[in-house]
Amino acid sequence: MARLAAMDARDAALLLKGVREATLKGGRPPLVPRTEIRESWQRMLRKGLDPDRDHRALLLSPAELERRRSASPLAELLPLLREGLVSAGGAGSGAVQHIMVVADADGRVLWREGSAAVLRKADGHGFEPGADWTEETVGTNGIGTPLVTRRPTQVHSAEHFVATHHSWTCAGAPIVDPRDGRLLGAVDVSGPLATMHPATLMLVTSVARLAEAELRNRHFAALERLRSVAAPVLCRVGGRALAVDAHGWPAAVVGMAPVDRVALPGGFGAGRVLVPSLGRCAVEPLPGGWLLRLEEEGHEATASSPSRVVLDVSRPRRWSLQVVGGAGGWTQELSPRHAELLYVLARHRGGRTAAELAADVFGDRTRTVTVRAEMSRVRRTLGGVLAHRPYRFREEVEVVVRHPDDPGDLLPHSTAPAVVAARDAGDGVPG
């Protein structure tokens, strides 16, 4: 890449075009393609992708695009990515001649930012939000190729397998969730050929590693919050027990030596569960994780499904949900929106679909993307007492609602149709 950068942009493009044509025809190229490029071209040839025809898949629907954006952990990293790859280059002054693109693990473009002129050119190539930018769809590129190899990759001009992309230069890097090694997606910097620089790949790689470090720091902070909640619970527990997060990382242990990450079985939830590395455990939910009490030899652990939840909406500005189980209880403070959602679910024990909740809370059945995003956040903490499809409190849990003395004071901030109807009907009976 340093050699190409030192050449005139037009000469470099012509050289790479000759390399590509000779390689694809099985001839001897004037310059050996870089290993990652050659291997990608070979994958494309095996798949039968036409190198001389533009390939595009249908865009995601607006609703599906918003759903993926809301569900992606990369959404929380956008400010960091923007600072490293867009803002630092002076996008506001018009100096930036590239765009930053963030895609999910399926290669679907979720976000783009940067030069307005380059964004318009990208639209002409179908390089837009909701587009499929996997290798098997558009060939060798700065998003799809790193997603396959899990390595940062720079793709310049005719190194793109498909000829219609030869006016572009791209550098992309994968982003991996440090909690479980799951591939979250890729970040890419793309622009016209004149923007190519051998240091671009180093920059993109560094920013991707910073993003992973930020995820790691947030994970440590979440474990610390779980530890603060679990500590008093573990003090009341006899025998061996530990608190782990949803990924099996331990926050605290009692009565046993510290353990590494615990592999949680599929369908993991409250009750008596066989955990491969620990044996039979009694499992209860905690805010942001689980309490695991190990079965002692000759003594069966009590099945520990939470038996009772108390939704307290009796106070004007402080709402909470208390969960009571075999090892005691804990309380989770609620945001105004989550208090509304849980109140509706408490009134409809049979459950509500996303569309029904959207009508209950927003008066608009089409706002299902927002509902799913909010319920996803609720279930990160309260997954042990909530089920979905439809959304509901679990059948085995007793649900108690503490209402205000005056029904008119029920969630006074709320304009949710279901809450307004309850206030108007005087349904808020103290309990």
C-alpha positions as CSV (number, residue, x, y, z in Angstrom):
1,M,0.0,0.0,0.0
2,A,2.9,2.4,0.7
3,R,4.2,1.7,-2.9
4,L,0.7,2.4,-4.4
5,A,0.4,5.6,-2.3
6,A,3.6,6.9,-3.7
7,M,2.4,6.5,-7.2
8,D,0.1,8.8,-9.2
9,A,-3.5,7.8,-8.4
10,R,-4.3,7.1,-12.1
11,D,-1.1,5.0,-12.6
12,A,-1.8,3.0,-9.4
13,A,-5.3,2.3,-10.6
14,L,-4.1,1.1,-14.0
15,L,-1.5,-1.1,-12.4
16,L,-4.1,-2.8,-10.1
17,K,-6.5,-3.2,-13.0
18,G,-3.8,-5.1,-14.9
19,V,-3.2,-7.2,-11.8
20,R,-6.9,-8.0,-11.5
21,E,-7.4,-8.8,-15.1
22,A,-4.4,-11.1,-15.3
23,T,-5.2,-12.9,-12.1
24,L,-8.9,-13.5,-12.9
25,K,-7.9,-14.9,-16.3
26,G,-5.4,-17.2,-14.8
27,G,-2.4,-15.4,-16.2
28,R,0.8,-14.0,-14.7
29,P,0.0,-10.6,-13.2
30,P,2.6,-7.7,-13.3
31,L,2.4,-7.5,-9.5
32,V,1.3,-10.3,-7.1
33,P,-1.9,-9.4,-5.4
34,R,-1.7,-9.0,-1.6
35,T,-2.6,-12.2,0.2
36,E,-5.9,-11.1,1.7
37,I,-7.0,-9.7,-1.7
38,R,-6.0,-12.8,-3.6
39,E,-7.8,-15.1,-1.2
40,S,-11.0,-12.9,-1.4
41,W,-10.9,-13.0,-5.2
42,Q,-10.6,-16.8,-5.0
43,R,-13.7,-16.9,-2.7
44,M,-15.6,-14.8,-5.2
45,L,-14.6,-17.0,-8.2
46,R,-15.7,-20.1,-6.3
47,K,-19.1,-18.5,-5.6
48,G,-19.5,-17.6,-9.3
49,L,-19.8,-13.8,-8.7
50,D,-19.6,-11.8,-12.0
51,P,-16.7,-9.4,-11.6
52,D,-18.0,-7.1,-14.4
53,R,-21.5,-6.6,-13.2
54,D,-22.9,-4.4,-10.4
55,H,-24.5,-6.5,-7.7
56,R,-27.1,-5.3,-5.2
57,A,-29.6,-6.8,-2.8
58,L,-32.8,-5.2,-1.7
59,L,-32.4,-2.6,1.1
60,L,-33.8,-3.3,4.5
61,S,-37.2,-1.8,5.2
62,P,-37.1,1.4,7.3
63,A,-38.6,-0.6,10.2
64,E,-36.1,-3.4,10.0
65,L,-33.2,-0.9,9.8
66,E,-34.4,0.9,12.9
67,R,-34.8,-2.4,14.7
68,R,-31.3,-3.4,13.9
69,R,-29.9,0.0,14.9
70,S,-31.7,-0.1,18.2
71,A,-30.6,-3.7,19.0
72,S,-26.9,-3.2,18.0
73,P,-24.3,-2.6,20.7
74,L,-22.6,-0.4,18.1
75,A,-25.2,2.3,18.6
76,E,-23.6,3.3,21.9
77,L,-20.2,3.5,20.2
78,L,-21.2,6.0,17.5
79,P,-19.8,9.1,19.3
80,L,-16.4,7.4,19.8
81,L,-16.3,6.2,16.2
82,R,-17.4,9.6,14.9
83,E,-14.7,11.4,17.0
84,G,-12.0,9.1,15.7
85,L,-13.0,8.8,12.0
86,V,-15.1,11.8,11.1
87,S,-14.9,14.7,13.6
88,A,-11.1,14.6,14.0
89,G,-10.8,15.2,10.2
90,G,-12.7,18.4,10.2
91,A,-16.0,17.2,8.5
92,G,-17.7,20.5,9.4
93,S,-15.2,22.5,7.4
94,G,-15.6,20.4,4.3
95,A,-12.0,19.1,4.6
96,V,-13.1,15.5,5.0
97,Q,-13.4,13.7,1.6
98,H,-14.3,10.3,2.9
99,I,-17.2,8.7,4.8
100,M,-17.4,6.5,7.8
101,V,-19.7,3.5,7.5
102,V,-20.8,1.1,10.3
103,A,-22.3,-2.2,9.4
104,D,-23.7,-5.1,11.5
105,A,-22.4,-8.7,11.5
106,D,-24.6,-9.5,8.6
107,G,-22.9,-6.8,6.5
108,R,-25.9,-4.5,6.5
109,V,-25.0,-0.8,6.5
110,L,-26.5,0.8,9.6
111,W,-25.0,4.2,9.7
112,R,-23.0,6.6,7.4
113,E,-21.4,9.9,8.1
114,G,-18.9,12.2,6.5
115,S,-18.5,14.2,3.3
116,A,-21.8,15.2,1.6
117,A,-20.2,14.8,-1.8
118,V,-18.9,11.3,-1.1
119,L,-22.3,10.3,0.5
120,R,-24.0,11.3,-2.8
121,K,-21.5,9.1,-4.8
122,A,-22.1,6.3,-2.4
123,D,-25.8,6.5,-3.0
124,G,-25.1,5.9,-6.7
125,H,-23.3,2.6,-5.8
126,G,-26.1,1.5,-3.5
127,F,-23.7,2.1,-0.6
128,E,-26.4,3.4,1.7
129,P,-28.2,2.6,5.0
130,G,-29.9,-0.8,4.8
131,A,-27.7,-2.1,1.9
132,D,-26.1,-5.5,2.0
133,W,-22.3,-5.1,1.7
134,T,-21.2,-8.7,2.3
135,E,-18.6,-10.2,0.0
136,E,-21.0,-12.7,-1.5
137,T,-23.2,-9.8,-2.7
138,V,-20.8,-7.0,-3.7
139,G,-17.4,-8.8,-3.8
140,T,-14.2,-7.8,-2.1
141,N,-14.7,-4.7,-0.1
142,G,-13.8,-2.9,3.2
143,I,-16.8,-4.2,5.1
144,G,-17.6,-7.7,3.8
145,T,-14.0,-8.9,3.6
146,P,-13.1,-8.0,7.3
147,L,-16.3,-9.7,8.4
148,V,-15.1,-12.9,6.7
149,T,-11.5,-12.8,7.8
150,R,-12.0,-11.0,11.1
151,R,-9.0,-9.0,10.2
152,P,-8.6,-5.3,9.2
153,T,-8.4,-4.9,5.5
154,Q,-7.6,-2.1,3.0
155,V,-9.1,-2.5,-0.5
156,H,-8.0,0.0,-3.2
157,S,-9.4,0.6,-6.6
158,A,-9.2,-2.5,-8.8
159,E,-8.5,-4.7,-5.7
160,H,-12.3,-4.6,-5.4
161,F,-13.5,-7.7,-7.2
162,V,-16.4,-6.0,-8.9
163,A,-15.4,-3.4,-11.5
164,T,-18.1,-0.8,-10.7
165,H,-16.3,-0.2,-7.3
166,H,-12.9,0.6,-8.8
167,S,-13.3,4.3,-8.2
168,W,-13.3,3.7,-4.5
169,T,-10.7,3.1,-1.8
170,C,-11.8,1.5,1.5
171,A,-10.3,0.4,4.8
172,G,-12.3,-1.5,7.3
173,A,-11.9,-3.4,10.6
174,P,-14.2,-5.8,12.5
175,I,-15.5,-5.0,15.9
176,V,-15.8,-8.0,18.4
177,D,-17.8,-8.1,21.6
178,P,-15.1,-8.6,24.3
179,R,-17.7,-10.3,26.6
180,D,-18.3,-13.3,24.4
181,G,-16.2,-13.0,21.3
182,R,-19.3,-12.4,19.2
183,L,-18.7,-10.5,15.9
184,L,-20.8,-7.2,16.2
185,G,-20.0,-5.7,12.8
186,A,-17.4,-3.6,11.1
187,V,-16.4,0.0,10.7
188,D,-15.1,1.3,7.4
189,V,-13.6,4.5,5.9
190,S,-14.3,4.9,2.2
191,G,-13.7,7.6,-0.4
192,P,-12.5,8.4,-3.9
193,L,-9.1,7.1,-5.0
194,A,-7.3,10.4,-4.1
195,T,-8.1,9.9,-0.4
196,M,-6.0,6.7,-0.2
197,H,-3.3,6.7,2.4
198,P,-1.4,3.7,3.8
199,A,-2.0,5.0,7.4
200,T,-5.8,4.9,6.9
201,L,-6.0,1.2,7.8
202,M,-3.9,1.8,11.0
203,L,-6.3,4.6,12.0
204,V,-9.4,2.5,11.4
205,T,-7.9,-0.5,13.2
206,S,-7.0,1.7,16.2
207,V,-10.5,3.2,16.4
208,A,-12.0,-0.3,16.2
209,R,-9.8,-1.4,19.1
210,L,-10.8,1.7,21.1
211,A,-14.4,0.8,20.5
212,E,-13.8,-2.7,21.8
213,A,-12.0,-1.3,24.8
214,E,-15.0,1.0,25.5
215,L,-17.3,-2.1,25.4
216,R,-14.9,-3.8,27.8
217,N,-15.0,-0.8,30.2
218,R,-18.8,-0.8,30.1
219,H,-18.8,-4.5,30.9
220,F,-16.6,-4.0,33.9
221,A,-18.9,-1.2,35.1
222,A,-21.9,-3.4,34.7
223,L,-20.2,-6.2,36.7
224,E,-19.5,-3.7,39.4
225,R,-23.2,-2.7,39.6
226,L,-24.2,-6.3,39.7
227,R,-21.6,-6.9,42.5
228,S,-23.1,-4.1,44.6
229,V,-26.6,-5.7,44.3
230,A,-25.4,-9.2,44.7
231,A,-23.2,-8.7,47.8
232,P,-26.1,-8.3,50.4
233,V,-28.0,-11.2,48.7
234,L,-24.9,-13.5,48.9
235,C,-24.5,-12.6,52.6
236,R,-27.9,-14.2,53.3
237,V,-27.2,-17.3,51.3
238,G,-25.9,-20.5,52.9
239,G,-23.5,-22.8,51.1
240,R,-21.8,-22.1,47.8
241,A,-23.2,-19.4,45.4
242,L,-22.1,-16.9,42.9
243,A,-23.6,-14.0,40.9
244,V,-22.9,-13.9,37.1
245,D,-24.0,-11.6,34.3
246,A,-26.0,-12.6,31.3
247,H,-22.8,-13.8,29.6
248,G,-21.6,-15.9,32.5
249,W,-18.9,-13.5,33.8
250,P,-18.8,-13.8,37.7
251,A,-19.3,-10.6,39.7
252,A,-19.1,-12.2,43.2
253,V,-18.8,-15.6,44.9
254,V,-19.4,-17.0,48.4
255,G,-18.4,-20.3,49.9
256,M,-16.2,-21.3,47.0
257,A,-13.0,-20.3,45.1
258,P,-13.3,-17.7,42.4
259,V,-14.2,-19.0,39.0
260,D,-13.6,-18.0,35.4
261,R,-16.5,-17.3,33.0
262,V,-19.3,-19.8,33.4
263,A,-20.8,-21.3,30.2
264,L,-24.5,-20.9,30.6
265,P,-26.6,-23.5,28.8
266,G,-29.1,-22.6,26.1
267,G,-32.5,-21.5,27.4
268,F,-31.0,-20.5,30.7
269,G,-33.4,-19.1,33.2
270,A,-34.8,-19.2,36.7
271,G,-35.3,-22.5,38.4
272,R,-33.2,-25.7,38.9
273,V,-30.7,-25.7,36.1
274,L,-27.8,-28.0,35.2
275,V,-24.8,-25.8,34.6
276,P,-22.0,-28.0,33.0
277,S,-19.1,-26.5,35.0
278,L,-20.9,-26.3,38.3
279,G,-23.5,-29.0,38.4
280,R,-27.1,-28.6,39.4
281,C,-27.9,-25.0,40.5
282,A,-30.9,-23.1,41.9
283,V,-31.1,-19.9,39.7
284,E,-32.7,-16.6,40.6
285,P,-32.7,-13.3,38.6
286,L,-30.6,-10.3,39.7
287,P,-30.5,-6.9,38.1
288,G,-28.3,-7.4,35.1
289,G,-27.5,-11.1,35.9
290,W,-28.3,-14.2,37.9
291,L,-27.8,-15.7,41.3
292,L,-26.6,-19.4,41.1
293,R,-26.8,-21.5,44.3
294,L,-24.9,-24.8,43.9
295,E,-26.6,-28.0,45.0
296,E,-24.7,-29.6,47.9
297,E,-24.0,-33.4,47.9
298,G,-27.0,-35.1,49.3
299,H,-29.1,-32.0,49.5
300,E,-31.3,-30.8,46.6
301,A,-31.2,-27.1,46.1
302,T,-34.6,-25.4,46.3
303,A,-35.9,-24.4,42.9
304,S,-35.6,-20.6,43.1
305,S,-37.9,-19.0,40.6
306,P,-38.9,-15.6,41.8
307,S,-42.2,-15.9,43.6
308,R,-43.4,-12.3,43.8
309,V,-42.8,-8.9,42.2
310,V,-44.1,-5.7,43.6
311,L,-44.5,-2.8,41.2
312,D,-44.6,0.4,43.2
313,V,-46.1,3.4,41.4
314,S,-47.5,4.9,44.5
315,R,-45.1,7.9,44.6
316,P,-45.2,10.8,42.2
317,R,-41.6,10.6,40.9
318,R,-40.0,7.4,42.2
319,W,-41.1,4.1,40.7
320,S,-39.6,0.7,41.4
321,L,-40.0,-3.0,41.0
322,Q,-39.1,-5.3,43.9
323,V,-38.4,-9.0,43.1
324,V,-38.7,-11.5,45.9
325,G,-37.3,-15.0,45.7
326,G,-35.9,-17.9,47.7
327,A,-32.7,-16.0,48.6
328,G,-34.4,-12.8,49.5
329,G,-35.3,-9.8,47.4
330,W,-33.9,-6.8,45.6
331,T,-35.4,-3.6,44.1
332,Q,-34.8,-1.9,40.8
333,E,-35.6,1.8,40.2
334,L,-37.6,2.4,37.1
335,S,-37.4,5.2,34.4
336,P,-40.7,6.9,33.5
337,R,-41.0,4.9,30.3
338,H,-40.2,1.5,31.9
339,A,-42.7,2.3,34.7
340,E,-45.4,2.8,32.0
341,L,-44.5,-0.5,30.2
342,L,-44.5,-2.6,33.3
343,Y,-47.7,-1.1,34.6
344,V,-49.4,-2.1,31.3
345,L,-48.0,-5.6,31.6
346,A,-49.2,-5.8,35.2
347,R,-52.7,-5.0,34.1
348,H,-52.5,-7.5,31.2
349,R,-51.2,-10.7,32.7
350,G,-52.0,-12.6,29.5
351,G,-49.4,-10.5,27.7
352,R,-49.2,-7.8,25.0
353,T,-47.7,-7.9,21.5
354,A,-45.3,-5.1,20.4
355,A,-48.2,-3.5,18.5
356,E,-50.5,-3.6,21.4
357,L,-47.9,-2.1,23.7
358,A,-47.2,0.6,21.1
359,A,-50.9,1.5,21.2
360,D,-51.0,1.4,25.0
361,V,-48.0,3.6,25.5
362,F,-47.8,5.8,22.4
363,G,-51.3,5.6,20.9
364,D,-49.7,4.3,17.7
365,R,-49.6,0.6,16.8
366,T,-46.9,1.2,14.2
367,R,-44.2,2.2,16.8
368,T,-43.2,-1.4,17.4
369,V,-39.5,-0.7,16.8
370,T,-39.4,1.7,19.8
371,V,-41.3,-0.7,22.0
372,R,-39.0,-3.6,21.1
373,A,-35.9,-1.4,21.9
374,E,-37.4,-0.3,25.2
375,M,-38.4,-3.9,26.2
376,S,-35.0,-5.1,25.3
377,R,-33.5,-2.7,27.8
378,V,-36.0,-3.7,30.5
379,R,-35.3,-7.4,30.0
380,R,-31.5,-6.9,30.4
381,T,-32.3,-6.3,34.1
382,L,-35.6,-8.0,34.6
383,G,-35.4,-11.0,32.2
384,G,-35.9,-13.4,35.1
385,V,-39.4,-12.2,35.7
386,L,-40.4,-11.2,32.2
387,A,-41.2,-13.3,29.1
388,H,-41.8,-12.3,25.5
389,R,-43.8,-13.4,22.5
390,P,-46.0,-11.9,23.8
391,Y,-44.4,-9.6,26.4
392,R,-45.6,-10.5,29.8
393,F,-44.8,-11.3,33.4
394,R,-44.0,-15.0,33.8
395,E,-47.0,-17.0,34.8
396,E,-45.5,-18.4,38.0
397,V,-44.8,-15.0,39.4
398,E,-47.3,-13.2,41.7
399,V,-47.6,-9.6,40.6
400,V,-48.6,-6.9,43.1
401,V,-49.1,-3.2,42.1
402,R,-48.9,-0.5,44.7
403,H,-51.1,2.4,43.5
404,P,-51.2,6.0,44.8
405,D,-53.9,6.9,47.3
406,D,-55.5,9.1,44.7
407,P,-56.0,7.4,41.3
408,G,-55.4,10.7,39.6
409,D,-51.8,10.6,40.9
410,L,-51.1,7.4,39.0
411,L,-47.8,8.1,37.0
412,P,-48.7,11.8,36.7
413,H,-46.1,12.4,34.0
414,S,-47.6,9.9,31.7
415,T,-49.6,10.6,28.5
416,A,-49.8,6.9,27.6
417,P,-53.4,6.1,26.6
418,A,-53.5,3.0,28.8
419,V,-52.4,5.0,31.9
420,V,-54.6,8.0,31.1
421,A,-57.6,5.6,30.8
422,A,-56.7,4.0,34.2
423,R,-56.5,7.4,35.8
424,D,-59.8,8.5,34.3
425,A,-61.5,5.3,35.3
426,G,-60.2,5.6,38.9
427,D,-58.6,2.1,38.5
428,G,-55.6,3.1,40.7
429,V,-56.7,1.4,43.9
430,P,-54.1,1.5,46.7
431,G,-52.5,-2.0,47.1
